[in-house]
Amino acid sequence: MSSLRMAGKTDTGMVRDHNEDCFHVVPESGIAILADGMGGHLAGEVASAMAIDQVTHHLINAFTA
């Protein structure tokens, strides 16, 4: 029997002092999503987290319905 292993990692890079990227991994559904933060914009980390939440919600609903 095969299995799916997933992992995620982001990095602040060489310009910013904090990371605005966000990812979510749902191996049991085969979903891996990355939202690149909006570096330099206000609340870029909030925007990427909101995008991840919405896309994850819609994908899980689409594949489990």
N, C-alpha and C positions, 0 to 999 in steps of 0.2 A: 504494500500500500504506500502511495506517495503522500507527501504532505507539503504544504506551502509554508515557507518561512519568510517573514518579512521584517524589515527593520528600517528605521529612519534616523537621519542625523542632519542637523543644520549647523551653520557656522556664522559668526558675526561678520566675517570677512576682514578686510584690512582698513576699511574706512569708518564704519560705525562702531559705537561703544556698546551697543545692545543689539540683540537679534530680533528682527521683526518677522521672520519666516515662521510658518506653522505647518505641521504635518499631522496626519492621522492615518493609522494603519489598522485595518480590520481584516486579519488573515482569514478568518472563517468565512468571510464574504468575498475574499479576493480583491479587496479595495485598499489602495494606497494613494493618498492625495497629498500634494505639496502645494502650498500657496506662498509664493515669493512675496516678502514684505515690501511695502512702499517706502523704501529707504529715504529718510529725510522728511517725509510727510508726517503730520501730526497723527498719532494713533495708528501707525502702519501695522503694528502688531495686533491691534483690535480688528482692523479690516481683514487681515489674513486669517485670524481665528474665526471671524464671522463667516468668511467664505468657506472655510473648511467645515464648519458646523452645517451650513446650508447644503453644500454638495454631498456630504456624508449622509445627511438625513434623506435627501432625495434619491440617492443611489440605493440606499438600504431599502427604502420604500418601494422603489421600482423593481428590485430583484427579489423581494420577499412577498410581493403582492400576488 
